[in-house]
Each structure stands twice: as structure tokens, then as C-alpha cells.
Amino acid sequence: MTLGKPEPALNRIDADQSLGPANTLWRDAGRRLLRHRLAMFGLLVLLIVLVMGIFGPAITPYDPNGMDFGDRFASPSFAHLMGTDDFGRDTFSRIIIGARVSLQVGFVAVSVATVVGVGLGLIAGYGSRLTDEVIMRAMDILYAFPAILLAIAIMAALGKGIGNAMIAIGLVYIPIFARIARAAVLGIRNEEFIIAAKAMGAGDARIVIAHVLPNVLSPIIVEITLSLAFAILAEASLSFFGLGTQPPDPSWGRMLAEGRDFFRQSGWMGVFPGLAIFFTVMGFNFLGDGLRDALDPKLRR
Amino acid sequence: MNYQYVLQRLFTALIVVLGVTFVVFMIMQIVPGDPARVVLGPYASDESVAGLRERLGLNRPFFVQYAAWLGGVVQGDFGQSLLNGQEVAPQLWGRVGPSFELAMVSLFVGLAIAFPVGMISALKPGSAIDIAATLFSQIGVSVPTFWMGILLVIVFALQLRVLPPSGYTPITEDPGDWLAHIVLPAFTAGFVSASIQTRFIRSAMLDVLSANYVQTARAKGLAERRVIVNHALRNALINIVTIIGLQITALFSGIVIVEVVFSWPGLGRLALNAVLERDYPLLQGAVFCVALMVTIVNLFIDLLYFFLDPRIEFA
């Protein structure tokens, strides 16, 4: 972190890791992760969210879209654990159903960002100086936009809806993955094992896929986990703005937006959907931090 | 001092701004189908669609359109709003001030929290304060900005009724009222950025505290206070300034959200309204202005960094 624009610390790849049998590295990392308390807490939270996402419709106590006008704005009770909304719908049931949307958007968006971003980063880091310049300057330009604003602008072009939200969020996070992958490649591109592979006549594509990629995986895995947190936050924000999930499908962000006019009657409507977003995002953040510590113990502080 | 770096940095900023104009221009190009049809809706007559296409210049080749649009932007002409036909530029200028004020106050609030917390936690590693600070920074980044805003409104505006829930008063009109309106939005955006910065400030400070020159300063018997203020803090500041720079884009992302939650008349809310009303020229103008603001602030911070640390020779 001394010269010019500093790269984030996690971009530093540990060359020692590429030596020795690969499975020991992953086994060691797994052991360190299991001992990481915050990461395990995050994992537990995520498992609960995952169960909600997978089994959602089967485990809701009420029909998430079933209205009961006799029971509007109910406070939390044993009948309605998180109260009811302005249509008398059960908030707890709607939150369970909302987990699926959040996870879907998160996974699809981050997959898009990872595949495209890592691809571009590998090409930039391994390719010629000119390719590198062109790709990375393009990434700098995308990076000049605040993430949410860029996502909003892309949504404007593509149109509202959850599918487009996935694409928009994915596009926004491409530069981050490109930077991380590139930095990792630059760290190892002149290592002996790469030179050896070249000397043995391996083509560029083979070298990148078989030799470079496996050695830059750990920062990418960490970034994937942390980006899932961001993607879920971004989806919630877009849905809150009315650009993501469309009615009547419940999503956590949209529940908060719909509740806005009723906080005077029931402040609860503003509390629980936010808690759901918060815990899910925190789960991914904790797990991501734990993975970073486990995969690169030298960076530990 | 090597002023070549300054020139080089100005040049990169210019390239980024040019690239930004291209991306902003592309927004209208990637609308599936015909943007004029999208704007006017499925029931509009073919003549009115053709008329709008002509007005937006959509019949011209791509680069001619881009050059024409860029030529306008350079002269401060962002075209006309599709909704009311008014010039976009004056609408933008009125929004720059409020957005900038909110960003700067939020940055200040964020640093006012992060700086002392990060410092104390680095000076007393492992203490209760350190653990609390670490937990705060871990949890803070996970709080959705808009939810934080909503909670503050529920508590301070709706329940306690001590602060207004939304709105804006120009500082020139009534400074007290301006302050009352900016407290909640600035705290919302500042809180999230504080949680990120606490972590960086702590680690920057820990880095310098273990450096040789700090050990030397201690060894020659300087008072701890002097070691920290004159030797450690001054050097940590360099890294801290860089980190603030890296956070600027994220800060503005939060500002966009906060503006919507608190009906703050800034560029972010303008952009969102433009999206909801499919007012593409207005959206392009608003997005461009925010990106420009981010680039300028970043440039400023990078140059500040350069002047703070004369040791550095920039390649």
C-alpha cells in the first residue's frame, strides 16, 4: 500500500500456497474456518435463510398473500409472530417467502459478475499490455458510478422486474471481480510453475484455466461471499425503489416500501423485513470474513 | 515534487469522464425495442412515435448521436425532459447543491464516528472498546441504508417528534431548519460509511504503530503522547486519506438511497424519478452529474494524498 492507487489487501496472493499438495491447503483452511466463531454464526444464519428459501411455501403458517381485513396492523403475538400488514397479511409468512427472491437474485447476480469479471480479469492480467489497459480502463469507468445509481440506470434501460434486477446488479459488480482476478494473476504470472508449463508447450488458454485459475481461487471465493451480501442489499434497495420484485410477490425491500405509508399505525411493519435483510447480509459478511481469515492466515489481524 | 503525476492524474480523470459520458449515453441505446415507443406507451400512434424518434435524433447513426449529445453536454445542454419538455440542465443545477451538502455532511459524520473509535481501538487492542468497535464495524456494513433511515424516521420523527421526517430547507434561507432536516439523512449515510472506515482507520493505525520509526521514537524516550501524535498519526493519515478516497463512490451510493428515503431534493432522487417516469434525458443528465461529482472528489483526494506524502514517486 505505498504506491499510487493501492489495491485492497486481499488482492495479495500468497505464493507459498501454490506449493505442496493442494488438498492440504483446503483442509487447513476448512479447519480454520470451523474454529472461526463469527463465520460459524454467519453460516448458521444462512442455513436458516436457505431453508426458508427452499421450503418456503411448505413452512409458512399462513398464506403469504391471504388478506384478513379484520386483523390489520396487528402487533407481534403468538398468532402472528411478526404482526400483520395493511391488508392483514401475516408478515412472518411473507418474510419466509421473501427469502427465495433475495437468494435467487443474489446467486444469479453474483454468478454473472463472477464469470464475466473473473474472465475479464484473467485476460487483462495474463494478456498483453494493451488488452490489460483497455479492459482495466473500462472497469475504472464503470467503477466511477455509485453502484446503486448504475443499477438504477441499467434498470431504466432494461425495464422493471426481478430478472432485470439480477442482470443490473451483476453488471455493477463486474469491475470488482475483474480487479481482484487481475491482481491475483499478476502476482503469479511469472512464477516458475507457469514458466514451466509454458516451456512444456501448453497454450495460453490451458495455462490460464489449468494453472492460473486454481491459484487465484481463494481471493475470488472470499469476494463471491462478500458480494452476495452486497447483491442482496442491492436487490432490497431496488425493490424498495419499486424497480425489483413486482406486486403481489413479497420481497423484503418491497415490504418496507409498502409499509412506508403506515408506520404511524404500525411501526412493526418497518422493523421485521429490515431485520431479515440485515441478518442475511450479516451472515454473508461474517462468512466472507471468516473465509478470508481461513484462506489467507497471513492477512489476519 | 513531481508534478508530472498531477498532470497524469488530471488526464486519467478526463478519460474517465469521457468514458462516463459514453456509458450514460448507452443507457438509451440498450432500451429493448424502440425507446420512443417505450416512452409513449403501446397506444401511441405511429406518427407520434416517429415524431419523438426525430426529436430524440434516434434516426441518426450511433456515433453521430453520441457526438451530438456529447457536444451538448460540453456546453451544459442535456436536452429536454420527455415529461414536460423543459430543459434538463437547470433542473440538474438545482440538485447538485443539496446532494453535495448531504455527501459532505455525511462524510463528516462518518469520520467523526470512525476516527476516534478506530484510533482508540487500535491503541488498546483487545480491550472492551476494541471488541465493541470491531463488532460495530462488522454489523454496521450489514445494515441496509434505507432501513436505517426508516428506523430513524419512526423513532425520531414519528414517535419522539423531535426532527422532521423528510424535506429540505436551503442553508441560505434558514440555517437552523437546514440543520434539523439534514441530521437524520446525514447520520443514516454517515453511519454506514463510519462502520467501514472504523475498520480501515484501526488497521492503518495498527500498521504504523508496529513500524520501526515508532519503536525508535519510544526507545529514545519520547512521551507516548508525542509518539502517537507526531510520529504514528501523521503517517497513518496518509493511508486514511486514501481510504476515504476509495470510499467516496460507496458514500454516494448511500446518498442516492438516503435521498429517496428522506425526500431530499438531490440528484439521486431525481434519477430515480426519471427512471420511474422513463424520462431518459433527465436520467442521463442526473447520472452523469453524480459520476462527475464522484470523479472530481476522487481526483481532489488523490491530489491531496500526493501533497501529503512527498516521498512518493508516482510511476
Interface residues (C-beta under 8 A of the other chain):
Chain A: M1 T2 L3 G4 K5 P6 L38 R137 A138 D140 I141 L142 Y143 A144 F145 P146 A147 I148 L149 L150 I152 A153 I154 M155 A156 A157 L158 G159 A229 L233 A236 S237 F240 F241 G242 L243 G253 L256 R260 F263 R264 G267 G270 V271 P273 G274 I277 F278 F279 V281 M282 N285 F286 D289 R301
Chain B: T12 I15 V16 G19 V20 F22 V23 V24 M26 I27 M28 Q29 I30 V31 P32 V38 Q138 I139 V141 S142 V143 P144 T145 F146 W147 I150 L151 V153 I154 L158 Q159 S203 L206 N239 T242 T249 A250 F252 S253 I255 V256 I257 V260 G268 A271 L272 A274 V275 L276 R278 Y280 L283 V287 V290 A291 V294 T295 N298 D302 I312 F314 A315
